[in-house]
Amino acid sequence: MMRRSYFNIRSDLRGVPLEGFVILYRVAGDRIEIMRIVSGRRNLGALFSDVDDE
């Protein structure tokens, strides 16, 4: 599975493309937290523009 870092959007954000969608997640300790599942055609930066980097 091809994973990708989205550091330019949020320092802890990672993603996995799957059938035209991107599953956006972050690793939190010993678990994975799914942030959003979005169309791969979306402007991902705009989705997180109102979220502070934690």
Steps between C-alpha positions, in 0.01 A plus 500: 500500500640841403499744793575869476591774744298823484750695711438814291135502621547376856817365660349170618269434202545191283283350230426188300338525155227242440272480196480875436492597866767594752481368855664769712630390839754569771690272733423578864715293732416136439186566294397647166240776494308542173460873441293497179421299189472725197490491123847506349385794287445729801735780599641334811667817627166679507344222710748559781537877473288555814671228708790598727810282490494301825 
